[in-house]
Amino acid sequence: MPAPKKYSDELRERATRMALDAIAAEGQRMAVIRRVAGQLDVHPEALRTWVKRAEIDAGAAPGRTSDDAARIAELEREVRGLRRANEILKTASAFFAAAELDRTIK
């Protein structure tokens, strides 16, 4: 189970929006992030990560979007489950094949 979130979703969205608007107006990325983080009592590194994620999701920066990352994680879970089921079926078929060979023919 993941750890509880330290910052609410509303605070995260507000801080990200404020930082992106200020970066667009002023341009000094880290100075803006530090200032906005101080105003909202958020750790600057957390805000920097949120801003980076928002830029990637908006297509302004290269990288894997949140939707793509979620879909990939979902597919990886599905693949793990299918591989586990396949391994169980292989083991079961080997067991039943061995049992069939051990059976005496009448």
N, C-alpha and C positions, 0 to 999 in steps of 0.2 A: 504494500500500500504506500503510495507516495506521501511525502511529508505535506502538512497543510501549507497553504499559500500564505506568505508573509504579507503580501500586498493584495488588496482587493482588485477585482477586474476593473471597477470604475476608476480607481486611482491609477492603475496601469494605463488605461486608455487616455485618461486626462493628461498624465505626465508625458506620454508619448506624443500626443497631439500638440501639447505646449512646446515640447522640445523640437518637433519637426517644424512647427511654425516659426520658432525663433531661429532655427538653423537656416531656414529659407530666407529670413529677413537679415540676419546678421552674418551668417556664414561660418563663424568660428565654432566648429562642431563640439570639441571637448569643453571649451569654456561655457558654452550654452548648456551642455549636459550637466556640468558641475553646478551651474547656477540654478537650473530648474530642479535638480535633485536636492539641492540645499533648501530651496523654497518649499518643496513638498515633503521633506524629510524622508527621501528615498536614497538608497545607496547608488552612487553614480554609476557603478559597473552594471547594476541591474537596469538602470535607465538606458545605458548605452546598448545593452543587449536588446531591450524592447525596441529601441529606435532602429537598430540594425534589422531586426525581424520585420518591423513595419515597412522598412525600405525594400527589403527582399520581397515581401508579399505584394507590395505595390508595383514591383517591376523596376524600381529605380536603382536597384543594386543586384549584382549577379548572385545566384545561390538557389537553393531548394526552398520552395514556398512551404508554408505550414500545411497546406492541403496536400501537397505532394508527399511531405514527410509523414503525415498521418496515414495516407494511402499505402505508402511503402511499408510502414510498421504493421498495418493491418495485413498486408499480403505476406510479410515475413512470418507473422503468427500463424496464418493459414498454412503456409508451406511447412512450418514446424509440425503442425498437427497432422498434415497429410503424410509427412515422412514417418512420424510416429505410428500412424495407422498402417502404413505400408510395411513397416518393420514387424508389427504385430501379425499382419497377414502372412508375411514370409515365414515367420516362426511357426505359426499355426499350420501352414501348409506343409512345412517340413515335418512337423510332429505327426500329422495325419498320414503323410506319405510313409513315414517310418513305421507307423502302426499298421498300415495296409500291407507292408512287406513282411512284417512279423506274423501276420495272421496265417494260419494253416489253411491250405486248400483241401476241401473235402471232396 
